[in-house]
Amino acid sequence: MKVLLLTGLGALFFSYYWDDNFDPAGLQGARVLLTGASAGIGEELAYLYARLGAHLVLTAHTEALLQKVVGNCRKLGAPKVFFIAADMASPEVPERVVRFALDKLGTRSRSVQATRWLLQVNFLSYVQLTSLALPSLTDSKGSLVVVSSLLGHVPTSFSSPYSAAKFALDGFFGSLRRELDVQDVNVAITMCVLGLRDRASTAEGVRGVTRAKAAPGPKAALAVIRGGATRAPGVFYPWRFHLLCLLRGWLPHPRAWFIRQELNVTAAAAA
């Protein structure tokens, strides 16, 4: 019986992770922006996309090398190939490159300004506050209580900028906790993973998009205070979020039908 059970579980996980539905024909006419395309893996990717019939915008630092790659892509059958020489080390360059690609290929883009605002509010401001307060917290053996979100552990649809900011929080404070431990600094860091709260603004923001129910605000606040006061490494509210975070390690790519159980996909896409 144990052997059969293990065999069945093995077959289940094998079928889940071996779901190879790659269809090369599906890339014909695809619109691709490819950075670092003048050499190495970027150049090889450009040639493969060209063979598959994709429309390309190529960018790299050296224009002469780019022109050579562009010529080769055209010989390999790419319907459209454009290039722009750019150095990604400059902060203003990514926006210029994306605008060039949008102009040439006609694709849509998220608002860069909105994404920057979200990153400032939900990540960079936390880093700035921590950097300023850490010397005093070190002297007083204090605590940092960081309010994050389930979306910082389990990404979901139609939330990519916000989810990116919350993932960044988890990475920053997880790394900082280890640095403090190594240096024997007695400053506790409590990461709080919360779901929707029942504030009017929150409910209005997701109305018609998600079917998830909001958690009571006072109870979530009490869980945060309790975690900070006991110097707990983590707080999950509701508690089932801990299970979701653990399950994500086993099933990192949920099927579309499962996602649709929590989302009104039509309303979310329209938003």
C-alpha positions as CSV (number, residue, x, y, z in Angstrom):
1,M,0.0,0.0,0.0
2,K,2.8,2.4,0.9
3,V,4.5,1.7,-2.4
4,L,1.3,2.3,-4.3
5,L,0.7,5.6,-2.4
6,L,4.3,6.8,-3.1
7,T,4.0,5.8,-6.7
8,G,0.7,7.7,-7.1
9,L,2.1,10.8,-5.5
10,G,5.2,10.6,-7.7
11,A,3.0,10.3,-10.8
12,L,0.9,13.3,-9.6
13,F,3.9,15.6,-9.1
14,F,5.6,14.4,-12.3
15,S,2.5,15.2,-14.4
16,Y,2.2,18.6,-12.7
17,Y,5.8,19.7,-13.4
18,W,6.1,18.0,-16.8
19,D,3.3,19.9,-18.4
20,D,5.2,20.9,-21.5
21,N,2.7,22.6,-23.8
22,F,5.3,24.7,-25.7
23,D,4.1,25.3,-29.3
24,P,6.8,27.1,-31.4
25,A,4.1,28.2,-33.9
26,G,2.5,30.3,-31.2
27,L,5.4,32.7,-31.3
28,Q,4.9,33.6,-34.9
29,G,4.0,37.3,-34.9
30,A,4.8,37.7,-31.2
31,R,6.2,41.1,-30.2
32,V,9.5,40.8,-28.3
33,L,11.7,43.4,-26.6
34,L,15.1,41.8,-25.9
35,T,17.8,43.5,-23.9
36,G,21.5,42.5,-24.0
37,A,21.0,41.3,-27.6
38,S,24.4,42.1,-29.0
39,A,26.3,39.0,-27.6
40,G,26.0,35.9,-25.5
41,I,22.6,34.4,-24.6
42,G,20.8,37.6,-25.7
43,E,22.2,37.2,-29.2
44,E,21.2,33.5,-29.3
45,L,17.7,34.4,-28.1
46,A,17.4,36.9,-30.9
47,Y,18.2,34.4,-33.5
48,L,15.8,31.8,-32.2
49,Y,13.0,34.3,-32.0
50,A,13.8,35.4,-35.5
51,R,13.5,31.8,-36.8
52,L,10.2,31.5,-35.1
53,G,8.8,34.6,-36.9
54,A,8.6,37.0,-34.0
55,H,8.7,40.8,-34.3
56,L,11.8,42.1,-32.5
57,V,13.1,45.2,-30.8
58,L,16.7,44.6,-29.8
59,T,18.8,46.8,-27.4
60,A,22.3,46.7,-26.1
61,H,25.2,49.1,-25.3
62,T,27.2,48.8,-28.6
63,E,25.4,49.9,-31.8
64,A,27.8,48.3,-34.2
65,L,27.3,44.8,-32.7
66,L,23.5,45.4,-32.6
67,Q,23.5,46.2,-36.3
68,K,25.2,42.8,-37.1
69,V,22.6,40.9,-35.0
70,V,19.8,42.8,-36.7
71,G,21.1,41.8,-40.1
72,N,21.3,38.2,-39.1
73,C,17.8,38.2,-37.7
74,R,16.4,39.5,-40.9
75,K,18.2,36.8,-42.9
76,L,16.7,34.2,-40.5
77,G,13.2,35.3,-41.3
78,A,12.1,37.9,-38.6
79,P,9.3,39.9,-40.1
80,K,10.3,43.1,-38.3
81,V,13.5,43.9,-36.5
82,F,14.3,47.3,-34.8
83,F,17.1,48.2,-32.6
84,I,18.1,51.0,-30.1
85,A,21.5,51.4,-28.6
86,A,21.1,52.0,-24.9
87,D,23.0,51.6,-21.6
88,M,20.7,50.1,-18.9
89,A,22.9,51.4,-16.2
90,S,21.3,54.8,-16.7
91,P,18.0,55.2,-14.7
92,E,16.2,57.1,-17.5
93,V,17.1,54.6,-20.2
94,P,14.5,51.8,-19.6
95,E,11.5,54.2,-20.1
96,R,13.1,55.4,-23.4
97,V,13.6,51.9,-24.6
98,V,10.1,50.8,-23.7
99,R,8.6,53.9,-25.4
100,F,10.7,53.0,-28.5
101,A,9.3,49.5,-28.5
102,L,5.8,50.6,-28.0
103,D,6.1,53.0,-30.9
104,K,7.6,50.3,-33.2
105,L,5.5,47.3,-32.2
106,G,2.3,48.9,-30.9
107,T,2.1,47.1,-27.6
108,R,0.5,48.4,-24.4
109,S,2.4,49.2,-21.1
110,R,1.6,49.7,-17.5
111,S,2.1,53.2,-16.1
112,V,5.7,53.6,-15.0
113,Q,4.8,56.5,-12.8
114,A,2.1,54.5,-11.0
115,T,4.6,51.6,-10.4
116,R,7.2,54.0,-9.0
117,W,4.7,55.5,-6.7
118,L,3.7,52.0,-5.4
119,L,7.4,51.1,-4.9
120,Q,8.0,54.3,-3.0
121,V,5.0,53.9,-0.7
122,N,5.2,50.1,-0.1
123,F,9.0,49.5,-0.2
124,L,11.4,52.4,-0.4
125,S,9.7,54.3,2.4
126,Y,10.2,51.3,4.7
127,V,13.9,51.1,3.8
128,Q,14.3,54.8,4.5
129,L,12.5,54.7,7.9
130,T,14.5,51.6,8.9
131,S,17.9,53.1,8.0
132,L,17.1,56.2,10.1
133,A,15.7,54.4,13.1
134,L,18.1,51.4,13.3
135,P,20.9,53.1,15.3
136,S,18.4,54.1,18.0
137,L,16.7,50.6,17.9
138,T,20.1,49.0,18.3
139,D,20.8,51.0,21.5
140,S,17.4,50.3,23.0
141,K,17.2,46.6,21.8
142,G,13.9,47.6,20.1
143,S,11.7,46.0,17.4
144,L,10.8,46.6,13.8
145,V,7.2,45.5,12.9
146,V,6.7,45.4,9.2
147,V,3.2,45.2,7.8
148,S,3.3,43.3,4.5
149,S,0.8,41.3,2.6
150,L,0.0,37.8,1.3
151,L,0.9,39.1,-2.1
152,G,4.5,39.4,-0.9
153,H,4.6,35.6,-0.7
154,V,2.0,34.4,-3.2
155,P,1.6,36.5,-6.4
156,T,-1.8,36.8,-7.9
157,S,-3.3,38.3,-11.0
158,F,-3.7,42.0,-11.7
159,S,-1.4,43.1,-8.9
160,S,2.1,42.9,-10.3
161,P,3.5,46.3,-9.1
162,Y,2.0,46.0,-5.6
163,S,3.1,42.3,-5.4
164,A,6.7,43.3,-6.5
165,A,6.9,45.9,-3.7
166,K,5.8,43.4,-1.1
167,F,8.2,40.7,-2.3
168,A,10.9,43.3,-2.1
169,L,9.9,43.9,1.6
170,D,10.3,40.3,2.4
171,G,13.7,40.1,0.7
172,F,15.0,43.2,2.4
173,F,13.9,42.5,5.9
174,G,14.7,38.8,5.7
175,S,18.3,39.7,4.7
176,L,18.5,42.4,7.3
177,R,17.4,40.0,10.0
178,R,20.3,37.7,9.1
179,E,22.8,40.6,9.1
180,L,21.6,41.6,12.6
181,D,21.9,38.0,13.8
182,V,25.4,37.7,12.5
183,Q,26.4,40.9,14.2
184,D,24.7,39.9,17.5
185,V,22.4,43.0,17.3
186,N,19.3,42.5,19.5
187,V,16.7,44.1,17.2
188,A,13.7,42.0,16.5
189,I,12.0,42.0,13.1
190,T,8.4,40.9,12.9
191,M,7.0,40.4,9.4
192,C,3.2,40.6,9.3
193,V,1.5,38.9,6.4
194,L,-2.1,40.2,6.2
195,G,-5.0,39.9,3.8
196,L,-7.7,42.3,2.9
197,R,-8.9,44.5,5.7
198,D,-12.4,45.6,6.1
199,R,-11.7,49.3,5.4
200,A,-14.1,51.1,3.1
201,S,-11.2,52.2,0.8
202,T,-9.9,48.7,0.5
203,A,-13.3,47.1,-0.1
204,E,-14.0,49.7,-2.8
205,G,-10.7,49.1,-4.5
206,V,-11.3,45.4,-5.1
207,R,-15.1,45.5,-5.5
208,G,-16.1,43.3,-8.3
209,V,-12.6,42.0,-8.9
210,T,-11.9,39.6,-6.1
211,R,-14.3,37.2,-4.3
212,A,-12.0,37.0,-1.2
213,K,-13.6,38.2,2.0
214,A,-12.0,41.0,4.0
215,A,-10.7,40.3,7.5
216,P,-11.9,42.4,10.5
217,G,-9.6,45.3,11.0
218,P,-9.4,45.3,14.8
219,K,-8.5,41.6,14.9
220,A,-5.8,42.1,12.4
221,A,-4.4,45.0,14.3
222,L,-4.4,43.0,17.5
223,A,-2.5,40.2,15.8
224,V,0.2,42.8,14.6
225,I,0.5,44.3,18.1
226,R,0.8,40.8,19.7
227,G,3.5,39.8,17.3
228,G,5.5,42.9,17.9
229,A,5.2,42.7,21.7
230,T,6.4,39.1,21.7
231,R,9.1,39.8,19.2
232,A,7.7,37.0,17.0
233,P,9.5,36.5,13.6
234,G,6.3,36.3,11.7
235,V,2.5,37.0,12.0
236,F,-0.1,35.5,9.6
237,Y,-3.6,36.8,9.8
238,P,-5.8,35.0,9.1
239,W,-3.8,32.0,10.2
240,R,-4.5,30.0,7.0
241,F,-2.2,32.4,5.1
242,H,0.7,30.5,6.7
243,L,-0.6,27.3,5.0
244,L,-0.9,29.2,1.7
245,C,2.7,30.4,1.9
246,L,3.9,26.9,2.6
247,L,1.8,25.4,-0.2
248,R,3.3,27.8,-2.7
249,G,6.6,26.0,-2.4
250,W,5.0,22.8,-3.5
251,L,2.7,24.3,-6.2
252,P,4.3,27.5,-7.4
253,H,2.3,27.6,-10.6
254,P,-1.5,27.3,-9.9
255,R,-3.7,26.5,-12.8
256,A,-5.9,29.2,-14.3
257,W,-9.1,27.5,-13.2
258,F,-8.0,27.7,-9.6
259,I,-7.1,31.5,-9.9
260,R,-10.6,32.2,-11.3
261,Q,-12.2,30.8,-8.2
262,E,-11.0,34.0,-6.4
263,L,-11.2,36.5,-9.2
264,N,-13.8,38.1,-11.4
265,V,-11.5,38.0,-14.4
266,T,-13.6,40.2,-16.7
267,A,-13.9,42.9,-14.1
268,A,-10.2,42.7,-13.2
269,A,-9.1,43.0,-16.8
270,A,-11.3,46.0,-17.4
271,A,-9.8,47.7,-14.3
